[in-house]
Amino acid sequence: MPYLMQIDLSGNKLSGSLPSVLTQMENLQWFFVESNFFTGTIPQEWSNLKVINDINIDNNHISGSLPTHFEELTILKYLSLSYNDFSGTVPASIFAIPRLTHFEARGNNIKGSIPTEIGLAQELDKINLSNNALTGTIPSEIGSLRRRGFSYIYLDHNQLTGPLPEEMYDVYDNHQFSDLILTDNALTGSLSTKIGKLNRLQTLYLDKNKFSGKIPSEMGGLSFLKNVRLQQNNFISDIPSDLCALRGDNGLSELIADCSSSDDTLEPAIDCPTRCCTVCCDANADCDGSIDEV
């Protein structure tokens, strides 16, 4: 079938190995087999899929290492490998795929640090490596990502440490940055006042980390902000009035912080003005409202 351009076998009960014979389909651009029961590893032969644009093998049982031989796929834009059984580390070669815009590998058993080569991914728009076992710091090379429209970083539910690099705040200057999801790591340090430069930020989840210091009043200048989670950290300041001013029908709809006392005598870690925070949590992570899982 030399003229076949798309294969979509998603949501079936297919099993066995991923086919290496895809390389015989010289015009194949889209390959979707998510939500099946495939096992084994990604075939080495897939590095010869010269016109492939989108690969989605989410929700299978693929194992082994993430592919190290895809940098020759010069047309590939979307690579989605989530909820499989991948192990090992994130290969630097992933970020050498020249047109890659979306890379997702959440829900695996990937360890090690985020490669500094992420700074080479000039077309990257979204990266999702949540629910793995990543360690180390967020690399400062993320500041090399200059593509207009770089939008989504999901690194939640890992074991990342250290502060947010100053370069992270510079990445999105005059860009359409949208989501920064860092829930449930071990990140430390304070938030820079430069956070006010992220003027297209809509979702900021910093909960369940070890951040400290004051909550910058500059966050009140983020007019597109819709969702903020700050609970289960070590912040010491009150919620800035400028941030509360964003609350409204078309503004900030979710603001969660450690603004509840855990008993009759213990003061809350953070004071949140009336009708500002949507949910308050205490030092024991008990909250006075429901919180959707990330």
Protein Blocks (a to p, Z undefined) as FASTA:
>chain_A
ZZbcbdcfehiabecjddfklmmmmkbfbdcfehiabecjddfklmmmmkbfbdcfehia
becjddfklmmmmmbmbdcfehiabehjddfklmmpmklmbdcfehiabehjddfklmmm
mmbmbdcfehiabecjddfklmmpmcghiabdcfehiabecjddfklmmmmgoiacfbdc
fehiabecjddfklmmmmmbfbdcfehiabecjddfklmmmmkbmbdcfehiabfbdcdf
klmmmgcfklcfbdcddfbcfbfklccfbdcdehkafbdcdfkopafbdcddZZ
